[in-house]
Amino acid sequence: MIDSLEGLRAARAPGLPFRLRLSEEEAAMLLAHQAQQQDALLLEVQRLRLEPERLALALQVTLLGLPLAVEASGRPRLEQGRLAFELQELLVNGAPAPAFLRQQVLHQMNARLAPEALPVVLAELELGDGWVLIAGQTKERA
């Protein structure tokens, strides 16, 4: 059983079980690493706040050469092995984002959380005050 973030990063074989309780800092670092692996969009995780049933995320996003301050909050959930994010609030440079932008952001977030996009298979997700618990199995690395 893998019980540390370092152990999960070092795991090379598929099917190894893991159960981790991550701090906000560790979870933010994991999100930042996953975001950098996805595409060329310049995205920097600035702050992550974890609460029971809710997370709040502050990002610096560079889009078409313009820096944008993005704040998103919502509820991640695990449904039949699929991680999804229910977006509750989205602010861009301090103002509420228009509906079309909310829809695009939600689409992108859920695409990045799809089982095929994640480096692990998740079986459990629980949020607490300042922590997140994740459990599942490793996948074969490409």
Beta strands, then each sheet from edge to edge (+ up, - down):
strand 1: 17-23
strand 2: 42-51
strand 3: 54-63
strand 4: 66-79
strand 5: 82-92
strand 6: 95-96
strand 7: 120-128
strand 8: 131-138
sheet 1: 1+ 8- 7+
sheet 2: 2+ 3- 4+ 5- 6+
end
